[in-house]
Amino acid sequence: MSILIEINNSRPTDGDVLNTVERISSTVTYNDFFFDHLMCNKPCVIGSQATESWPCRREWVSNGAPNLDVLRTLFGHTIVPVADCNRKFYNSQLKNDMSMESYLEYWLDYKRSCHAKSMPLLYLKDWHCARSFPDVPMYEVPQYFVSDWLNEYFIAHPELNDDYMFVYMGPKETWTPLHADVFTSYSWSANVVGRKRWLLFPPHEENHFRDLYGQLAYDAVSEELNDHTKYKMYDSKKLKCFDVTQEAGEIIFVPSGWHHQVWNLEDTISINHNWINGCNITNVWCALKKELRSVMKEVDDCKDMSNWNEHCQLMLKTSYGMDYKQFFEFISFIAKNRLHAMMKKSKIISFNKYHFGRNHCLFDLRALKTILEDIITDAQDLSVYNLMCENDEARVLLKNITSFFESCNIENVTFPRT
């Protein structure tokens, strides 16, 4: 029996200025979270009750610290991605693969050496643990995050061999440099064990950290930022920033387009998801459009080459992680799922436990219709429509959604709008 996830049609969004990151209880309703945080793009911390039933919070933990013996037994034979926090690689950290057995041995040695500065500072991150070990009980996605188009798409397409569900683990002092999440998606991060410090910057605050060439600083607390010949926009007194400590069991919600930097204050394990839905799809689409224009500008001097548009799409996929064709395939998949659910009165099951109500599906379709209208216009204007869809699928899909709304007289039904 699946659990209904629904939104009502009467809850106003909050337009207040954000002065603090709210801490909320896991008793907050999905509807309130949807309007107060997803729609308003406002961060929050959810209390540890939301994760207390997770198997990993019992089995991966011993005396308030990661249970390295259990992790070795469960995962020792696998290969994991590991970043060296002391070695910068472009604007990120140098990453290599290593066996989990070797990583856990390093972790023990690092602890025994009392975090010796002479040793590497290694952080296991972006590990697709749930995909690699589907039969190991770990966690259940909290209800607030189950409207997750990104993972809905990738779970339904196993041939793509990808998802946006990760495990992070590392010793005290491991960290992640200043960044915004992939596709300007939302993210949630739950501490299985340990504590983290987050610096959260609302959209556009990251411009304070850009150098003369527009490059984002690597470290938001670097002394180098005080060099005003290089960072002319940086002014710590004018900078809006939220400094949040996340305790064991707590979940932090990071809104779309918010830059952040994170440190592990203790030996820590966390579960992290990136996700997209009807509340932030406009941000994702705008970021994709902006990135393509940036790519086109970069190679403008080659515009006369015969396959210039194809080359730009290839560069876009490399820099952004998705081109127009894959973005259209992604939103098309979600739109067809919602249309089928509405027309056949079937259920869309999310994470094996939840299904979406009528209002939620209508909200999703309205958001998708808006994006489809714009992507068709934009792709035509840039002469990439036929690269995005060869057989006019975008216009056909838009027509089907529009016809559905008209047949149900949806225009006269009140429900949340983007």
Secondary structure, 3 states (H helix, E strand, C coil): CCEEECCCCCCCCCCCCCCCCEEECCCCCHHHHHHHHHCCCCCEEECHHHHCCCHHHHHCEECCEECHHHHHHHHCCCEEEEEEEEEEECCEEEEEEEEHHHHHHHHHHHHHCCCCCCCCCEEEEEECHHHHCCCCCCCCCCHHHCCCHHHHHHHHCHHHCCCCEEEEEECCCCEEEEECCHHHCEEEEEEEECCEEEEEECCCHHHHHECCCCCECCCCCCHHHHCCCCCCCCCCCCCCCEEEEECCCCEEEECCCCEEEEEECCCEEEEEEEECCCCCHHHHHHHHHHHHHHHHHHCHHHCCCCCHHHHHHHHHHHHHCCCHHHHHHHHHHHHHHHHHHHHHCCCCEECCCEEECHHHHHHHHHHHHHHHHHHHHHHHHCCCHHHHCCCCHHHHHHHHHHHHHHHCCHHHCCCCCC
